Amino acid sequence: LSTGAIALMAIEGIKPSVASIIVGMEGDFRKRATKRVKFTCSEAGRVFEAVERCMVSGESETVKLRTEGITTDGTVVAVFHFTWSFKQRMDKA
């Protein structure tokens, strides 16, 4: 959800719409989580740039995003990389 929310915000309201899909995922589980975990992604700018590029070029664009799962005491328990693909749909006018 931490990368998906960014992807949804980046394509919201664009006409013609932009399709988004996850095309890859990697995970690294570093420690057993014994406390509540919060996943964060701080690469929103890269998503908005990829969406802009796909709109200008008319080609699909991919971006690989890192999200970290961190416990309340600051321990990184997992790191995931999600690769998103964006492509503007053709206008059906």
PDB file of N, CA, C and O in Angstrom, chain B, residues numbered from 101:
ATOM      1  N   LEU B 101       0.818  -1.195   0.000  1.00  0.00           N
ATOM      2  CA  LEU B 101       0.000   0.000   0.000  1.00  0.00           C
ATOM      3  C   LEU B 101       0.865   1.263   0.000  1.00  0.00           C
ATOM      4  O   LEU B 101       0.452   2.291  -0.538  1.00  0.00           O
ATOM      5  N   SER B 102       2.043   1.201   0.588  1.00  0.00           N
ATOM      6  CA  SER B 102       2.854   2.417   0.662  1.00  0.00           C
ATOM      7  C   SER B 102       3.290   2.887  -0.722  1.00  0.00           C
ATOM      8  O   SER B 102       3.401   4.092  -0.943  1.00  0.00           O
ATOM      9  N   THR B 103       3.538   1.979  -1.653  1.00  0.00           N
ATOM     10  CA  THR B 103       3.863   2.396  -3.021  1.00  0.00           C
ATOM     11  C   THR B 103       2.590   2.561  -3.852  1.00  0.00           C
ATOM     12  O   THR B 103       2.534   3.427  -4.724  1.00  0.00           O
ATOM     13  N   GLY B 104       1.591   1.758  -3.598  1.00  0.00           N
ATOM     14  CA  GLY B 104       0.340   1.819  -4.363  1.00  0.00           C
ATOM     15  C   GLY B 104      -0.413   3.116  -4.166  1.00  0.00           C
ATOM     16  O   GLY B 104      -0.995   3.641  -5.115  1.00  0.00           O
ATOM     17  N   ALA B 105      -0.415   3.642  -2.959  1.00  0.00           N
ATOM     18  CA  ALA B 105      -1.097   4.914  -2.705  1.00  0.00           C
ATOM     19  C   ALA B 105      -0.440   6.035  -3.507  1.00  0.00           C
ATOM     20  O   ALA B 105      -1.124   6.906  -4.044  1.00  0.00           O
ATOM     21  N   ILE B 106       0.885   6.007  -3.584  1.00  0.00           N
ATOM     22  CA  ILE B 106       1.602   7.006  -4.372  1.00  0.00           C
ATOM     23  C   ILE B 106       1.240   6.875  -5.847  1.00  0.00           C
ATOM     24  O   ILE B 106       0.983   7.875  -6.518  1.00  0.00           O
ATOM     25  N   ALA B 107       1.219   5.643  -6.348  1.00  0.00           N
ATOM     26  CA  ALA B 107       0.877   5.413  -7.752  1.00  0.00           C
ATOM     27  C   ALA B 107      -0.525   5.921  -8.069  1.00  0.00           C
ATOM     28  O   ALA B 107      -0.737   6.546  -9.108  1.00  0.00           O
ATOM     29  N   LEU B 108      -1.469   5.662  -7.192  1.00  0.00           N
ATOM     30  CA  LEU B 108      -2.844   6.123  -7.410  1.00  0.00           C
ATOM     31  C   LEU B 108      -2.943   7.645  -7.390  1.00  0.00           C
ATOM     32  O   LEU B 108      -3.683   8.233  -8.178  1.00  0.00           O
ATOM     33  N   MET B 109      -2.205   8.274  -6.498  1.00  0.00           N
ATOM     34  CA  MET B 109      -2.214   9.745  -6.448  1.00  0.00           C
ATOM     35  C   MET B 109      -1.618  10.328  -7.728  1.00  0.00           C
ATOM     36  O   MET B 109      -2.101  11.342  -8.232  1.00  0.00           O
ATOM     37  N   ALA B 110      -0.579   9.696  -8.250  1.00  0.00           N
ATOM     38  CA  ALA B 110       0.112  10.223  -9.431  1.00  0.00           C
ATOM     39  C   ALA B 110      -0.749  10.175 -10.685  1.00  0.00           C
ATOM     40  O   ALA B 110      -0.580  11.005 -11.579  1.00  0.00           O
ATOM     41  N   ILE B 111      -1.675   9.212 -10.768  1.00  0.00           N
ATOM     42  CA  ILE B 111      -2.488   9.070 -11.984  1.00  0.00           C
ATOM     43  C   ILE B 111      -3.897   9.628 -11.830  1.00  0.00           C
ATOM     44  O   ILE B 111      -4.666   9.640 -12.791  1.00  0.00           O
ATOM     45  N   GLU B 112      -4.238  10.085 -10.642  1.00  0.00           N
ATOM     46  CA  GLU B 112      -5.583  10.605 -10.368  1.00  0.00           C
ATOM     47  C   GLU B 112      -5.926  11.784 -11.272  1.00  0.00           C
ATOM     48  O   GLU B 112      -5.173  12.756 -11.340  1.00  0.00           O
ATOM     49  N   GLY B 113      -7.055  11.702 -11.963  1.00  0.00           N
ATOM     50  CA  GLY B 113      -7.605  12.810 -12.731  1.00  0.00           C
ATOM     51  C   GLY B 113      -6.950  13.073 -14.081  1.00  0.00           C
ATOM     52  O   GLY B 113      -7.316  14.036 -14.754  1.00  0.00           O
ATOM     53  N   ILE B 114      -6.006  12.257 -14.491  1.00  0.00           N
ATOM     54  CA  ILE B 114      -5.339  12.468 -15.781  1.00  0.00           C
ATOM     55  C   ILE B 114      -6.257  11.999 -16.907  1.00  0.00           C
ATOM     56  O   ILE B 114      -6.859  10.929 -16.822  1.00  0.00           O
ATOM     57  N   LYS B 115      -6.356  12.801 -17.954  1.00  0.00           N
ATOM     58  CA  LYS B 115      -7.181  12.472 -19.132  1.00  0.00           C
ATOM     59  C   LYS B 115      -6.320  12.552 -20.376  1.00  0.00           C
ATOM     60  O   LYS B 115      -5.626  13.554 -20.545  1.00  0.00           O
ATOM     61  N   PRO B 116      -6.317  11.558 -21.263  1.00  0.00           N
ATOM     62  CA  PRO B 116      -6.837  10.215 -21.024  1.00  0.00           C
ATOM     63  C   PRO B 116      -6.094   9.552 -19.865  1.00  0.00           C
ATOM     64  O   PRO B 116      -4.958   9.901 -19.541  1.00  0.00           O
ATOM     65  N   SER B 117      -6.762   8.606 -19.267  1.00  0.00           N
ATOM     66  CA  SER B 117      -6.258   8.010 -18.032  1.00  0.00           C
ATOM     67  C   SER B 117      -4.942   7.258 -18.260  1.00  0.00           C
ATOM     68  O   SER B 117      -4.587   6.902 -19.383  1.00  0.00           O
ATOM     69  N   VAL B 118      -4.245   7.036 -17.163  1.00  0.00           N
ATOM     70  CA  VAL B 118      -2.987   6.302 -17.182  1.00  0.00           C
ATOM     71  C   VAL B 118      -3.209   4.986 -16.450  1.00  0.00           C
ATOM     72  O   VAL B 118      -3.720   4.960 -15.330  1.00  0.00           O
ATOM     73  N   ALA B 119      -2.816   3.894 -17.102  1.00  0.00           N
ATOM     74  CA  ALA B 119      -2.912   2.569 -16.490  1.00  0.00           C
ATOM     75  C   ALA B 119      -1.684   2.332 -15.633  1.00  0.00           C
ATOM     76  O   ALA B 119      -0.580   2.751 -15.980  1.00  0.00           O
ATOM     77  N   SER B 120      -1.883   1.658 -14.513  1.00  0.00           N
ATOM     78  CA  SER B 120      -0.759   1.313 -13.638  1.00  0.00           C
ATOM     79  C   SER B 120      -0.863  -0.164 -13.265  1.00  0.00           C
ATOM     80  O   SER B 120      -1.951  -0.693 -13.035  1.00  0.00           O
ATOM     81  N   ILE B 121       0.297  -0.809 -13.213  1.00  0.00           N
ATOM     82  CA  ILE B 121       0.330  -2.222 -12.845  1.00  0.00           C
ATOM     83  C   ILE B 121       1.689  -2.550 -12.239  1.00  0.00           C
ATOM     84  O   ILE B 121       2.713  -2.010 -12.657  1.00  0.00           O
ATOM     85  N   ILE B 122       1.686  -3.436 -11.254  1.00  0.00           N
ATOM     86  CA  ILE B 122       2.942  -3.915 -10.684  1.00  0.00           C
ATOM     87  C   ILE B 122       3.482  -4.997 -11.611  1.00  0.00           C
ATOM     88  O   ILE B 122       2.786  -5.961 -11.930  1.00  0.00           O
ATOM     89  N   VAL B 123       4.734  -4.826 -12.042  1.00  0.00           N
ATOM     90  CA  VAL B 123       5.349  -5.794 -12.955  1.00  0.00           C
ATOM     91  C   VAL B 123       6.505  -6.554 -12.297  1.00  0.00           C
ATOM     92  O   VAL B 123       7.102  -7.439 -12.912  1.00  0.00           O
ATOM     93  N   GLY B 124       6.815  -6.206 -11.057  1.00  0.00           N
ATOM     94  CA  GLY B 124       7.876  -6.916 -10.355  1.00  0.00           C
ATOM     95  C   GLY B 124       7.833  -6.629  -8.871  1.00  0.00           C
ATOM     96  O   GLY B 124       7.375  -5.572  -8.437  1.00  0.00           O
ATOM     97  N   MET B 125       8.328  -7.606  -8.084  1.00  0.00           N
ATOM     98  CA  MET B 125       8.365  -7.438  -6.636  1.00  0.00           C
ATOM     99  C   MET B 125       9.500  -8.280  -6.076  1.00  0.00           C
ATOM    100  O   MET B 125       9.668  -9.441  -6.447  1.00  0.00           O
ATOM    101  N   GLU B 126      10.281  -7.678  -5.174  1.00  0.00           N
ATOM    102  CA  GLU B 126      11.342  -8.384  -4.471  1.00  0.00           C
ATOM    103  C   GLU B 126      11.175  -8.088  -2.983  1.00  0.00           C
ATOM    104  O   GLU B 126      10.788  -6.982  -2.605  1.00  0.00           O
ATOM    105  N   GLY B 127      11.463  -9.061  -2.154  1.00  0.00           N
ATOM    106  CA  GLY B 127      11.334  -8.848  -0.721  1.00  0.00           C
ATOM    107  C   GLY B 127      12.535  -9.364   0.038  1.00  0.00           C
ATOM    108  O   GLY B 127      13.119 -10.385  -0.325  1.00  0.00           O
ATOM    109  N   ASP B 128      12.899  -8.661   1.086  1.00  0.00           N
ATOM    110  CA  ASP B 128      14.002  -9.043   1.957  1.00  0.00           C
ATOM    111  C   ASP B 128      13.509  -8.938   3.399  1.00  0.00           C
ATOM    112  O   ASP B 128      13.317  -7.844   3.930  1.00  0.00           O
ATOM    113  N   PHE B 129      13.312 -10.090   4.012  1.00  0.00           N
ATOM    114  CA  PHE B 129      12.857 -10.120   5.396  1.00  0.00           C
ATOM    115  C   PHE B 129      14.091 -10.148   6.290  1.00  0.00           C
ATOM    116  O   PHE B 129      14.846 -11.120   6.273  1.00  0.00           O
ATOM    117  N   ARG B 130      14.301  -9.095   7.065  1.00  0.00           N
ATOM    118  CA  ARG B 130      15.542  -8.947   7.825  1.00  0.00           C
ATOM    119  C   ARG B 130      15.455  -9.439   9.260  1.00  0.00           C
ATOM    120  O   ARG B 130      16.415 -10.009   9.778  1.00  0.00           O
ATOM    121  N   LYS B 131      14.331  -9.228   9.898  1.00  0.00           N
ATOM    122  CA  LYS B 131      14.147  -9.636  11.286  1.00  0.00           C
ATOM    123  C   LYS B 131      12.700 -10.034  11.493  1.00  0.00           C
ATOM    124  O   LYS B 131      11.813  -9.606  10.755  1.00  0.00           O
ATOM    125  N   ARG B 132      12.473 -10.845  12.487  1.00  0.00           N
ATOM    126  CA  ARG B 132      11.111 -11.200  12.846  1.00  0.00           C
ATOM    127  C   ARG B 132      10.453  -9.996  13.515  1.00  0.00           C
ATOM    128  O   ARG B 132      11.012  -9.407  14.440  1.00  0.00           O
ATOM    129  N   ALA B 133       9.276  -9.641  13.045  1.00  0.00           N
ATOM    130  CA  ALA B 133       8.551  -8.501  13.610  1.00  0.00           C
ATOM    131  C   ALA B 133       7.822  -8.941  14.868  1.00  0.00           C
ATOM    132  O   ALA B 133       6.979  -9.836  14.827  1.00  0.00           O
ATOM    133  N   THR B 134       8.149  -8.313  15.972  1.00  0.00           N
ATOM    134  CA  THR B 134       7.475  -8.620  17.239  1.00  0.00           C
ATOM    135  C   THR B 134       6.637  -7.449  17.719  1.00  0.00           C
ATOM    136  O   THR B 134       5.969  -7.532  18.749  1.00  0.00           O
ATOM    137  N   LYS B 135       6.677  -6.364  16.968  1.00  0.00           N
ATOM    138  CA  LYS B 135       5.904  -5.159  17.292  1.00  0.00           C
ATOM    139  C   LYS B 135       5.170  -4.714  16.042  1.00  0.00           C
ATOM    140  O   LYS B 135       5.351  -5.287  14.967  1.00  0.00           O
ATOM    141  N   ARG B 136       4.355  -3.708  16.183  1.00  0.00           N
ATOM    142  CA  ARG B 136       3.640  -3.129  15.045  1.00  0.00           C
ATOM    143  C   ARG B 136       4.643  -2.623  14.018  1.00  0.00           C
ATOM    144  O   ARG B 136       5.656  -2.022  14.375  1.00  0.00           O
ATOM    145  N   VAL B 137       4.353  -2.870  12.723  1.00  0.00           N
ATOM    146  CA  VAL B 137       5.251  -2.471  11.638  1.00  0.00           C
ATOM    147  C   VAL B 137       4.543  -1.458  10.753  1.00  0.00           C
ATOM    148  O   VAL B 137       3.373  -1.620  10.406  1.00  0.00           O
ATOM    149  N   LYS B 138       5.278  -0.407  10.394  1.00  0.00           N
ATOM    150  CA  LYS B 138       4.758   0.604   9.471  1.00  0.00           C
ATOM    151  C   LYS B 138       5.643   0.584   8.223  1.00  0.00           C
ATOM    152  O   LYS B 138       6.867   0.668   8.316  1.00  0.00           O
ATOM    153  N   PHE B 139       5.001   0.473   7.046  1.00  0.00           N
ATOM    154  CA  PHE B 139       5.726   0.478   5.781  1.00  0.00           C
ATOM    155  C   PHE B 139       5.684   1.882   5.193  1.00  0.00           C
ATOM    156  O   PHE B 139       4.622   2.497   5.103  1.00  0.00           O
ATOM    157  N   THR B 140       6.850   2.380   4.797  1.00  0.00           N
ATOM    158  CA  THR B 140       6.928   3.710   4.214  1.00  0.00           C
ATOM    159  C   THR B 140       7.761   3.692   2.947  1.00  0.00           C
ATOM    160  O   THR B 140       8.718   2.930   2.815  1.00  0.00           O
ATOM    161  N   CYS B 141       7.368   4.554   2.020  1.00  0.00           N
ATOM    162  CA  CYS B 141       8.092   4.762   0.779  1.00  0.00           C
ATOM    163  C   CYS B 141       8.289   6.266   0.631  1.00  0.00           C
ATOM    164  O   CYS B 141       7.327   7.032   0.691  1.00  0.00           O
ATOM    165  N   SER B 142       9.516   6.679   0.441  1.00  0.00           N
ATOM    166  CA  SER B 142       9.798   8.115   0.342  1.00  0.00           C
ATOM    167  C   SER B 142      10.246   8.508  -1.062  1.00  0.00           C
ATOM    168  O   SER B 142      11.023   9.448  -1.227  1.00  0.00           O
ATOM    169  N   GLU B 143       9.760   7.793  -2.067  1.00  0.00           N
ATOM    170  CA  GLU B 143      10.184   8.037  -3.445  1.00  0.00           C
ATOM    171  C   GLU B 143       9.041   8.519  -4.337  1.00  0.00           C
ATOM    172  O   GLU B 143       9.007   8.204  -5.526  1.00  0.00           O
ATOM    173  N   ALA B 144       8.121   9.268  -3.776  1.00  0.00           N
ATOM    174  CA  ALA B 144       6.946   9.724  -4.530  1.00  0.00           C
ATOM    175  C   ALA B 144       7.322  10.521  -5.767  1.00  0.00           C
ATOM    176  O   ALA B 144       6.681  10.383  -6.809  1.00  0.00           O
ATOM    177  N   GLY B 145       8.337  11.339  -5.670  1.00  0.00           N
ATOM    178  CA  GLY B 145       8.744  12.160  -6.810  1.00  0.00           C
ATOM    179  C   GLY B 145       9.081  11.339  -8.031  1.00  0.00           C
ATOM    180  O   GLY B 145       8.792  11.754  -9.154  1.00  0.00           O
ATOM    181  N   ARG B 146       9.685  10.181  -7.837  1.00  0.00           N
ATOM    182  CA  ARG B 146      10.048   9.311  -8.957  1.00  0.00           C
ATOM    183  C   ARG B 146       8.808   8.778  -9.674  1.00  0.00           C
ATOM    184  O   ARG B 146       8.832   8.588 -10.890  1.00  0.00           O
ATOM    185  N   VAL B 147       7.732   8.536  -8.936  1.00  0.00           N
ATOM    186  CA  VAL B 147       6.488   8.056  -9.543  1.00  0.00           C
ATOM    187  C   VAL B 147       5.870   9.146 -10.414  1.00  0.00           C
ATOM    188  O   VAL B 147       5.487   8.893 -11.556  1.00  0.00           O
ATOM    189  N   PHE B 148       5.776  10.349  -9.875  1.00  0.00           N
ATOM    190  CA  PHE B 148       5.194  11.461 -10.622  1.00  0.00           C
ATOM    191  C   PHE B 148       6.018  11.762 -11.877  1.00  0.00           C
ATOM    192  O   PHE B 148       5.457  12.106 -12.917  1.00  0.00           O
ATOM    193  N   GLU B 149       7.346  11.634 -11.786  1.00  0.00           N
ATOM    194  CA  GLU B 149       8.209  11.836 -12.952  1.00  0.00           C
ATOM    195  C   GLU B 149       7.961  10.764 -14.014  1.00  0.00           C
ATOM    196  O   GLU B 149       7.914  11.076 -15.204  1.00  0.00           O
ATOM    197  N   ALA B 150       7.802   9.514 -13.602  1.00  0.00           N
ATOM    198  CA  ALA B 150       7.543   8.427 -14.545  1.00  0.00           C
ATOM    199  C   ALA B 150       6.202   8.612 -15.249  1.00  0.00           C
ATOM    200  O   ALA B 150       6.091   8.368 -16.451  1.00  0.00           O
ATOM    201  N   VAL B 151       5.191   9.039 -14.509  1.00  0.00           N
ATOM    202  CA  VAL B 151       3.876   9.290 -15.105  1.00  0.00           C
ATOM    203  C   VAL B 151       3.973  10.428 -16.121  1.00  0.00           C
ATOM    204  O   VAL B 151       3.403  10.344 -17.208  1.00  0.00           O
ATOM    205  N   GLU B 152       4.685  11.475 -15.769  1.00  0.00           N
ATOM    206  CA  GLU B 152       4.871  12.596 -16.697  1.00  0.00           C
ATOM    207  C   GLU B 152       5.590  12.141 -17.969  1.00  0.00           C
ATOM    208  O   GLU B 152       5.203  12.522 -19.074  1.00  0.00           O
ATOM    209  N   ARG B 153       6.629  11.331 -17.813  1.00  0.00           N
ATOM    210  CA  ARG B 153       7.373  10.837 -18.985  1.00  0.00           C
ATOM    211  C   ARG B 153       6.485   9.995 -19.887  1.00  0.00           C
ATOM    212  O   ARG B 153       6.567  10.111 -21.110  1.00  0.00           O
ATOM    213  N   CYS B 154       5.633   9.146 -19.306  1.00  0.00           N
ATOM    214  CA  CYS B 154       4.768   8.297 -20.142  1.00  0.00           C
ATOM    215  C   CYS B 154       3.749   9.134 -20.898  1.00  0.00           C
ATOM    216  O   CYS B 154       3.365   8.786 -22.014  1.00  0.00           O
ATOM    217  N   MET B 155       3.307  10.235 -20.298  1.00  0.00           N
ATOM    218  CA  MET B 155       2.342  11.100 -20.974  1.00  0.00           C
ATOM    219  C   MET B 155       3.007  11.849 -22.134  1.00  0.00           C
ATOM    220  O   MET B 155       2.382  12.059 -23.174  1.00  0.00           O
ATOM    221  N   VAL B 156       4.248  12.246 -21.964  1.00  0.00           N
ATOM    222  CA  VAL B 156       4.967  12.981 -23.008  1.00  0.00           C
ATOM    223  C   VAL B 156       5.373  12.053 -24.148  1.00  0.00           C
ATOM    224  O   VAL B 156       5.215  12.398 -25.319  1.00  0.00           O
ATOM    225  N   SER B 157       5.895  10.880 -23.809  1.00  0.00           N
ATOM    226  CA  SER B 157       6.441   9.974 -24.823  1.00  0.00           C
ATOM    227  C   SER B 157       5.393   9.081 -25.470  1.00  0.00           C
ATOM    228  O   SER B 157       5.574   8.642 -26.606  1.00  0.00           O
ATOM    229  N   GLY B 158       4.299   8.807 -24.765  1.00  0.00           N
ATOM    230  CA  GLY B 158       3.305   7.867 -25.259  1.00  0.00           C
ATOM    231  C   GLY B 158       3.715   6.412 -25.051  1.00  0.00           C
ATOM    232  O   GLY B 158       2.984   5.499 -25.433  1.00  0.00           O
ATOM    233  N   GLU B 159       4.877   6.198 -24.448  1.00  0.00           N
ATOM    234  CA  GLU B 159       5.391   4.856 -24.174  1.00  0.00           C
ATOM    235  C   GLU B 159       5.205   4.520 -22.703  1.00  0.00           C
ATOM    236  O   GLU B 159       4.992   5.405 -21.875  1.00  0.00           O
ATOM    237  N   SER B 160       5.287   3.226 -22.385  1.00  0.00           N
ATOM    238  CA  SER B 160       5.192   2.847 -20.982  1.00  0.00           C
ATOM    239  C   SER B 160       6.486   3.224 -20.264  1.00  0.00           C
ATOM    240  O   SER B 160       7.562   3.249 -20.861  1.00  0.00           O
ATOM    241  N   GLU B 161       6.357   3.509 -18.996  1.00  0.00           N
ATOM    242  CA  GLU B 161       7.486   3.864 -18.140  1.00  0.00           C
ATOM    243  C   GLU B 161       7.423   3.002 -16.893  1.00  0.00           C
ATOM    244  O   GLU B 161       6.343   2.758 -16.356  1.00  0.00           O
ATOM    245  N   THR B 162       8.566   2.547 -16.436  1.00  0.00           N
ATOM    246  CA  THR B 162       8.606   1.767 -15.198  1.00  0.00           C
ATOM    247  C   THR B 162       9.444   2.492 -14.162  1.00  0.00           C
ATOM    248  O   THR B 162      10.350   3.258 -14.488  1.00  0.00           O
ATOM    249  N   VAL B 163       9.119   2.232 -12.916  1.00  0.00           N
ATOM    250  CA  VAL B 163       9.870   2.786 -11.796  1.00  0.00           C
ATOM    251  C   VAL B 163       9.891   1.743 -10.682  1.00  0.00           C
ATOM    252  O   VAL B 163       8.864   1.156 -10.342  1.00  0.00           O
ATOM    253  N   LYS B 164      11.075   1.524 -10.122  1.00  0.00           N
ATOM    254  CA  LYS B 164      11.249   0.568  -9.032  1.00  0.00           C
ATOM    255  C   LYS B 164      11.312   1.347  -7.721  1.00  0.00           C
ATOM    256  O   LYS B 164      12.170   2.211  -7.537  1.00  0.00           O
ATOM    257  N   LEU B 165      10.393   1.029  -6.817  1.00  0.00           N
ATOM    258  CA  LEU B 165      10.266   1.763  -5.555  1.00  0.00           C
ATOM    259  C   LEU B 165      10.626   0.890  -4.370  1.00  0.00           C
ATOM    260  O   LEU B 165      10.291  -0.294  -4.328  1.00  0.00           O
ATOM    261  N   ARG B 166      11.310   1.486  -3.410  1.00  0.00           N
ATOM    262  CA  ARG B 166      11.704   0.798  -2.175  1.00  0.00           C
ATOM    263  C   ARG B 166      10.734   1.198  -1.068  1.00  0.00           C
ATOM    264  O   ARG B 166      10.407   2.374  -0.906  1.00  0.00           O
ATOM    265  N   THR B 167      10.284   0.209  -0.316  1.00  0.00           N
ATOM    266  CA  THR B 167       9.476   0.471   0.867  1.00  0.00           C
ATOM    267  C   THR B 167      10.071  -0.333   2.019  1.00  0.00           C
ATOM    268  O   THR B 167      10.462  -1.489   1.855  1.00  0.00           O
ATOM    269  N   GLU B 168      10.130   0.301   3.182  1.00  0.00           N
ATOM    270  CA  GLU B 168      10.710  -0.339   4.354  1.00  0.00           C
ATOM    271  C   GLU B 168       9.654  -0.566   5.416  1.00  0.00           C
ATOM    272  O   GLU B 168       8.809   0.293   5.672  1.00  0.00           O
ATOM    273  N   GLY B 169       9.716  -1.738   6.028  1.00  0.00           N
ATOM    274  CA  GLY B 169       8.879  -2.035   7.178  1.00  0.00           C
ATOM    275  C   GLY B 169       9.683  -1.783   8.447  1.00  0.00           C
ATOM    276  O   GLY B 169      10.693  -2.443   8.693  1.00  0.00           O
ATOM    277  N   ILE B 170       9.228  -0.823   9.250  1.00  0.00           N
ATOM    278  CA  ILE B 170       9.975  -0.399  10.427  1.00  0.00           C
ATOM    279  C   ILE B 170       9.072  -0.512  11.654  1.00  0.00           C
ATOM    280  O   ILE B 170       7.923  -0.073  11.633  1.00  0.00           O
ATOM    281  N   THR B 171       9.603  -1.103  12.715  1.00  0.00           N
ATOM    282  CA  THR B 171       8.837  -1.231  13.957  1.00  0.00           C
ATOM    283  C   THR B 171       8.845   0.091  14.717  1.00  0.00           C
ATOM    284  O   THR B 171       9.561   1.027  14.361  1.00  0.00           O
ATOM    285  N   THR B 172       8.043   0.146  15.759  1.00  0.00           N
ATOM    286  CA  THR B 172       7.919   1.380  16.544  1.00  0.00           C
ATOM    287  C   THR B 172       9.229   1.790  17.205  1.00  0.00           C
ATOM    288  O   THR B 172       9.405   2.959  17.547  1.00  0.00           O
ATOM    289  N   ASP B 173      10.153   0.845  17.391  1.00  0.00           N
ATOM    290  CA  ASP B 173      11.449   1.204  17.986  1.00  0.00           C
ATOM    291  C   ASP B 173      12.514   1.521  16.934  1.00  0.00           C
ATOM    292  O   ASP B 173      13.684   1.703  17.270  1.00  0.00           O
ATOM    293  N   GLY B 174      12.105   1.588  15.643  1.00  0.00           N
ATOM    294  CA  GLY B 174      13.018   1.972  14.571  1.00  0.00           C
ATOM    295  C   GLY B 174      13.760   0.838  13.891  1.00  0.00           C
ATOM    296  O   GLY B 174      14.626   1.088  13.052  1.00  0.00           O
ATOM    297  N   THR B 175      13.444  -0.396  14.228  1.00  0.00           N
ATOM    298  CA  THR B 175      14.103  -1.552  13.621  1.00  0.00           C
ATOM    299  C   THR B 175      13.519  -1.836  12.240  1.00  0.00           C
ATOM    300  O   THR B 175      12.305  -1.967  12.089  1.00  0.00           O
ATOM    301  N   VAL B 176      14.385  -1.930  11.237  1.00  0.00           N
ATOM    302  CA  VAL B 176      13.934  -2.297   9.890  1.00  0.00           C
ATOM    303  C   VAL B 176      13.797  -3.816   9.851  1.00  0.00           C
ATOM    304  O   VAL B 176      14.782  -4.539  10.002  1.00  0.00           O
ATOM    305  N   VAL B 177      12.567  -4.294   9.646  1.00  0.00           N
ATOM    306  CA  VAL B 177      12.326  -5.738   9.648  1.00  0.00           C
ATOM    307  C   VAL B 177      12.147  -6.300   8.245  1.00  0.00           C
ATOM    308  O   VAL B 177      12.285  -7.506   8.040  1.00  0.00           O
ATOM    309  N   ALA B 178      11.838  -5.436   7.272  1.00  0.00           N
ATOM    310  CA  ALA B 178      11.652  -5.912   5.899  1.00  0.00           C
ATOM    311  C   ALA B 178      11.862  -4.761   4.924  1.00  0.00           C
ATOM    312  O   ALA B 178      11.572  -3.602   5.223  1.00  0.00           O
ATOM    313  N   VAL B 179      12.369  -5.114   3.762  1.00  0.00           N
ATOM    314  CA  VAL B 179      12.524  -4.156   2.676  1.00  0.00           C
ATOM    315  C   VAL B 179      11.945  -4.796   1.421  1.00  0.00           C
ATOM    316  O   VAL B 179      12.293  -5.924   1.072  1.00  0.00           O
ATOM    317  N   PHE B 180      11.073  -4.080   0.757  1.00  0.00           N
ATOM    318  CA  PHE B 180      10.483  -4.566  -0.489  1.00  0.00           C
ATOM    319  C   PHE B 180      10.784  -3.584  -1.604  1.00  0.00           C
ATOM    320  O   PHE B 180      10.907  -2.382  -1.373  1.00  0.00           O
ATOM    321  N   HIS B 181      10.899  -4.104  -2.806  1.00  0.00           N
ATOM    322  CA  HIS B 181      11.010  -3.279  -4.012  1.00  0.00           C
ATOM    323  C   HIS B 181       9.860  -3.674  -4.929  1.00  0.00           C
ATOM    324  O   HIS B 181       9.730  -4.839  -5.306  1.00  0.00           O
ATOM    325  N   PHE B 182       9.037  -2.712  -5.282  1.00  0.00           N
ATOM    326  CA  PHE B 182       7.941  -2.925  -6.217  1.00  0.00           C
ATOM    327  C   PHE B 182       8.256  -2.164  -7.494  1.00  0.00           C
ATOM    328  O   PHE B 182       8.588  -0.979  -7.453  1.00  0.00           O
ATOM    329  N   THR B 183       8.151  -2.844  -8.626  1.00  0.00           N
ATOM    330  CA  THR B 183       8.353  -2.188  -9.916  1.00  0.00           C
ATOM    331  C   THR B 183       6.985  -1.928 -10.521  1.00  0.00           C
ATOM    332  O   THR B 183       6.214  -2.852 -10.780  1.00  0.00           O
ATOM    333  N   TRP B 184       6.701  -0.653 -10.740  1.00  0.00           N
ATOM    334  CA  TRP B 184       5.425  -0.212 -11.299  1.00  0.00           C
ATOM    335  C   TRP B 184       5.617   0.177 -12.759  1.00  0.00           C
ATOM    336  O   TRP B 184       6.652   0.729 -13.132  1.00  0.00           O
ATOM    337  N   SER B 185       4.617  -0.113 -13.578  1.00  0.00           N
ATOM    338  CA  SER B 185       4.612   0.309 -14.974  1.00  0.00           C
ATOM    339  C   SER B 185       3.417   1.234 -15.185  1.00  0.00           C
ATOM    340  O   SER B 185       2.320   0.982 -14.686  1.00  0.00           O
ATOM    341  N   PHE B 186       3.655   2.307 -15.932  1.00  0.00           N
ATOM    342  CA  PHE B 186       2.612   3.294 -16.230  1.00  0.00           C
ATOM    343  C   PHE B 186       2.535   3.496 -17.746  1.00  0.00           C
ATOM    344  O   PHE B 186       3.558   3.589 -18.424  1.00  0.00           O
ATOM    345  N   LYS B 187       1.315   3.561 -18.260  1.00  0.00           N
ATOM    346  CA  LYS B 187       1.122   3.838 -19.695  1.00  0.00           C
ATOM    347  C   LYS B 187      -0.199   4.566 -19.858  1.00  0.00           C
ATOM    348  O   LYS B 187      -1.230   4.164 -19.318  1.00  0.00           O
ATOM    349  N   GLN B 188      -0.136   5.659 -20.625  1.00  0.00           N
ATOM    350  CA  GLN B 188      -1.357   6.422 -20.866  1.00  0.00           C
ATOM    351  C   GLN B 188      -2.229   5.682 -21.863  1.00  0.00           C
ATOM    352  O   GLN B 188      -1.767   5.226 -22.909  1.00  0.00           O
ATOM    353  N   ARG B 189      -3.513   5.574 -21.508  1.00  0.00           N
ATOM    354  CA  ARG B 189      -4.472   4.911 -22.409  1.00  0.00           C
ATOM    355  C   ARG B 189      -4.806   5.825 -23.574  1.00  0.00           C
ATOM    356  O   ARG B 189      -4.679   7.045 -23.479  1.00  0.00           O
ATOM    357  N   MET B 190      -5.231   5.228 -24.663  1.00  0.00           N
ATOM    358  CA  MET B 190      -5.633   6.005 -25.833  1.00  0.00           C
ATOM    359  C   MET B 190      -7.002   6.604 -25.584  1.00  0.00           C
ATOM    360  O   MET B 190      -7.874   5.955 -25.007  1.00  0.00           O
ATOM    361  N   ASP B 191      -7.193   7.834 -26.015  1.00  0.00           N
ATOM    362  CA  ASP B 191      -8.486   8.507 -25.863  1.00  0.00           C
ATOM    363  C   ASP B 191      -9.485   7.836 -26.791  1.00  0.00           C
ATOM    364  O   ASP B 191      -9.191   7.629 -27.969  1.00  0.00           O
ATOM    365  N   LYS B 192     -10.661   7.493 -26.279  1.00  0.00           N
ATOM    366  CA  LYS B 192     -11.691   6.795 -27.060  1.00  0.00           C
ATOM    367  C   LYS B 192     -12.720   7.768 -27.623  1.00  0.00           C
ATOM    368  O   LYS B 192     -13.919   7.491 -27.608  1.00  0.00           O
ATOM    369  N   ALA B 193     -12.254   8.885 -28.109  1.00  0.00           N
ATOM    370  CA  ALA B 193     -13.180   9.912 -28.620  1.00  0.00           C
ATOM    371  C   ALA B 193     -13.763   9.558 -29.960  1.00  0.00           C
ATOM    372  O   ALA B 193     -14.554  10.323 -30.510  1.00  0.00           O
TER     373      ALA B 193
END
